[in-house]
Amino acid sequence: MSKCGYQFLRQFCRTILLGFSMILIVFLSGCGYFPPTESLESERRKTEATKEAIRKSPSLQEVNQVCESLPKTDSFRLILMRNSFRADVEFLEYGYLADEPYETVRDIFFDYFNREGWTDVYEQSGINTISVRGQKDGFSAGFTHEPAHRGVNYTLICRRIK
């Protein structure tokens, strides 16, 4: 093979490898395998803004009361809080890091929902997540378990059903 053909082949292989690497990085970052670019400071600001929104809004206080009543074990450590940014949807999201396996938390939630008279209680699997949800008195609540993402492996979500 001539020197020119060899150089072309080397450059072609580098280009293909670089392209494949870029596609892989985009795919994996979309699946949540790479750490986010948001800083801990940004998460702290969002949590504080959510707490302030709860203090100012009687309606969000009701949603918060539902979230606070959901069962959590001692190992649940609050990492972040968020509230709805759309005017037509009222919800709160709490991100926790906990040691309990999914099955244990699922059983605790199913027991709580059944004991407290929640309806439409179901479990739903996603690609990398699994959720338990229920409804009661105009509210929907539950949790989602996912591999640790941004230091969170359990997300509790409570929302008002309109």
Residue, then its C-alpha position, 0 to 999 in steps of 0.5 A: m500500500s502506498k504511503c498516501g493510501y495508508q495516511f488516508l486510511r489512518q485519517f478515515c479510521r480516526t474520523i470514524l472513531l471520533g464520530f462513534s465516540m461523539i454519538l456514544i457520549v450524546f446517547l449516554s448523557g441523554c440516558g443520565y449516565f454522565p453527571p449533570t452540568e448543574s451545580l450543587e449551588s443551583e440545586r440549593r437555589k431551586t430548593e430554597a426557591t421552592k421552600e419560599a414558594i410553599r411559604k407564600s402559597p396556601s395552595l402549595q402548602e396543601v400539596n406540600q402537606v400531602c408530600e410530607s405525609l408520605p412514608k419515608t424511612d430514616s435513611f431518606r436524605l433530602i437532596l433537592m426540592r422543586n415546584s411546578f413552573r407552569a401555572d396550570v399544574e401544581f406539583l412538588e418534587y422531592g429528591y431523596l437519596a436512601d439506602e432501602p431497596y426498591e422492593t422495601v419502599r414499594d411495600i411501605f407505599f402500597d401498605y400506606f396507600n391501602r391503609e389510608g384509602w388511596t385509589d388507583v394505586y399502581e406500579q409502573s415500569g419505565i426504561n430505567t425507572i419504576s414508580v408507585r402512584g395513587q390518588k386521593d382527595g384531588f391529589s396524585a402522589g407517589f415515588t419513582h425509583e431510579p439509579a442514583h442521578r444527581g445524588v437522588n435515587y427516590t423522587l417523591i412527586c405530589r400534584r393537585i388533580k384538576 
